[in-house]
Amino acid sequence: MVARSIYSLNGSTSYRDKELIRSEGQAPTAVPEVDSAYDYIGIALNFFRDVFAIDTENTFQGKVDCYVNYGRHLNSAEWNYRGMFLGDGDNISLRGYAFALDVIAHEMMHGVVDAIARLRRSGDSGSISEHLSDIFGVMTKQWSNRTDVNSSTWIVGDAIVITHSASHRVGIRRLDAPGRAHAEDTQVAHMDKYSKLGTREQNMYNNAGILNKVFYEAAMACGGNAWSTIGPLWHQLINQLSPEPDFDEFGTILKEISYESAYQEEIGEALSRVGFV
């Protein structure tokens, strides 16, 4: 069993200001973000374990600690060795990140990738890490909602968008259309737009859009449920990556894995569409 502990930071960004609100097995509280985080962590754990046979107990060392009310008006979520930190949103374009299943699964997938591949979080390696978290976050939401590739929105964070805002934001990221989730979205969707001019961190996030587009194109070509068609191939990919892979390594391994699957043609075409050679 993986024990969930949900803490509130009450607007602080310091781990030391934590207040334990709900532990594993306790009844729901009167704090909506606490109960939402608790439930969504449970869904993500079930998805990782039941669909991909991930040993969640060893991967997370028997516990997931989550800290809600992280900072004040922060559009932010992150995973580190202490656990998961979820901001409350700016309440202008986004509300609290604890209310987005795909965001929570995204952050938890960083924990899975860290345990298996130990990818460095910068450059191409960081882009691959972000990509893996994005697609497993979206697949978790699709699985929970029982939506196939055609009925899914393919948007990360659409559940926490404040629809009456003037920001024209539809989410945090879009796998179907990288760079079009909001006005400040700088992700790219093709290798000919590969980002080199920003900081290493900016480039890392920007270029993850290319890989997200590969997954989206392949999933749409295969149809059905992404978690049961090409999802297992991407899970297999994680186990074969070096600690600091570049995009060439990613593409090569993905092609090799696809050769032994029923989806070689779809994956090959998806890679070609975004400029992989």
N, C-alpha and C positions, 0 to 999 in steps of 0.2 A: 504493500500500500504506500502511496505517496501522500503525506500529510500536508494539507493546505493551511497556511496561516496568513490572515489578512490584517495588515496594520494600517493605521492612518498616520500620515506625517503632519496632518493639520496645517497644510500650507507651507511647511518647511521643506528645504532641500537637503536637510541633514538626516542621515540614517539614525543618529542618536536621539532624534525627537520622536521616534516611533511609539505608537500606542496600539497594543494588540486589541483588536475588535472581535475577531472571530477565528476560532481554531477548528481543525478537522473534526467533523461530527457534531459540532454545535448547531443549534437552531438558528434560523435566519434572524438577522438583527433589524433595527429600524433605520439602518444606513444603506440606501440603495446601491451606492457604488461598491460597498463592501460585499453585499450579497451577489451583485452582478459579477464581480471579479471571482468570487468563490465558485459560482456556478460555471462560469466560462473556463476557468482553469480545469475544472472537472471534465468538461466536454473535450477540451484539448487533450487531456491525459488519456481519455477513453479513445479518442481518434488515433493518437499516436500508437497506443497499445493494440487496439482491436483491428485496425486497418493495416498498419505497417509492422506489427509485432515488435515495436520498439520497447526495450526493457526500461520502462519509465522509472522503476524504483531505483535501479542502479544509475541510470542517466542523471536523475535529479537527486541522487543520494538520499532518497527517502522523503524529500520535502520540497515544497515550493513556497517560498516566502514572497508575498506581494505587498507593495506599499502604495496605497492610494492617497489622494489629496497631496500629490507630490508638487511642491511649489505653489505659486499663486498664478492662476490664469495661464498655465503652461500648455502649449500644444506639443506634448512630449511624452514618449514612452521609451524605456530602455531596459536592457537586461545586463546585469553584471554578476560578479561572484556572490553578491548578497541576495540576489533575486530580481524581481521585476518591479519597476517603478512606473506609475501611471499618473500623468498629469490630469488636471480637471478640465483642460481645454480653456480657450480664451472666452468662451460663452458669447462670442460674436459670430464665428464661423463653425466652431466645433465645441461640443460638450465633452464631458469626461471620458477619457480613454477606457475606463473600466467598463463602459457599456458597448464596447466593440469586440465581439468574439474573434474576428480575424486579426485584430491588433494584438490581443492577448496571445493567441496561438502563434503569431509572428514572433513575438518576444520569446516565448517558450521554445520555439524552434531554434533560436540562437543557442539555447542551452543544449539542445540535442546535437547541433552541428559542432559546438565547442567540445562536447564529449567524444564525438566520433572522429571528426576531421581536424579539429583545432585550427580552423582557418584564421589567418591573420586578417584583422578588420581594417584593411586599407588596400588601395589599388584594386587590381582585378580580383584578388582574393576576397577583398571586402565586398565587391560587387556581387560575387558569387554567393557569399554568405547572405547578403541582403535579398538577393533573388530567391534563394532557398526558403528563407523566412516568409517572403511574400507569397510564394505559391503554396506553401504548406498552411499558411494562415488562411488563404482563400479556400483551399480544399477543405479545411476544417469547417469553415462556414457553409460551404456547399453540402458537405456530408451531414452536418447538423440540421440544415434546412431541407435536405433531400432535394436539392436542385441540380439538374444536369448542366452540361456546358452551355446549352442554349438558353436556359432560364436564369442562369447566374448573371449578376451584374459585372463581375470581374473587377470590382472596385474595392480597394482596401479602405476601411473606415467610413463607408457610406452610412452606416447606422448612427454615427455621431455627428453627422452634418446638420447644422441648424438651417433648415430649409428656407426660412424667411430672411436669411442674411443677404446682404448685397454683394457678397464676395464671389458669387457664381461658382463656388466650390461644390464639387460632387463627391469628393472623398480625399483621402491622403495620397493614394497612388492609383493608377489605372493600369491593369495588365493588358487590357485590350488596346489602349491608346496612351502609351507612356508620354508624359509631358502635358497631358490635358486634364489632370485631376483638379487643378486650381491655377490661378493666375501666376503663382510663383513656382509652378512645377517645371523643373528643368531637366527631367529625365528625357532620354533619347531612345529611339526605337529601331535604329539601324546602325550597322557598323560604320557607314560613311559619315555618321554624326558622332562617332566615338569621342567622348569628352576628354581633352588633355589640358585645357586652359585654366580650369578652376583649381582649387586646392585639392589635395589628395582625397580629403573627405568628400568634397563636392563631387569630384569625378567618380568616386565610389558609388554614391547614390545615383548620380546621373546615368551611369553606364549599366546599372542593374536593370534599367528599363529594356535594354536590348535582350537580355536573357529572359525577362518576363514575357516579352513579345514572342520569343521562340516557344515558350511553354503554351501561351495562349493559342498561337497558330496551330501547334500540334494537337492540342486538346480539342479545338474546334473541328479539325480535320478528322479526328478519331470519333467524335461524338460520344454520347453516353455520359458516364460519370468519370471525371478526371482522376478521382482517387483510385479507380479500379482499372483505368486504361493505362495512361502514361505515368501516373503518380508513382507506381512501384519502380519504374525505371529511374526516375529522379532520386528516389530513396536509395537505390542501388548505386547511383552516381556518388552520393555522399561518401560511401565506404571506399571509393576508389580514388578520391582526390588527394593530391599531395597537400601539405600544410600551406603552401603559397602558390596555388595554381593561377595561370593566366587564362585568357579566353580560349587560346588555342588548345590548351589541355582540356578545358571544359568541353569544347566541341568534339575533340578527338574521342574522349571517353564516352560521351553521349552517343556518338555514332557507333562505337564498338558495342555498347550495350544494346542499342536498337537492332543490331544485326541478328540478335538472338530472340527478338520479340516479333509480335505481329504488326508492329508500328514503325518499321524501318523507313518505309516510303514517306509517311506523314512527318516523321521527325526530320528526315533529310530535307524535305521540302521546306519545313519551317525554318531550319537553319539557313537554307539558301535565301529565303525571303528577307531575312534581316542582315544578309551580307556575309555570312560565314562561308568560307571556301573549303 
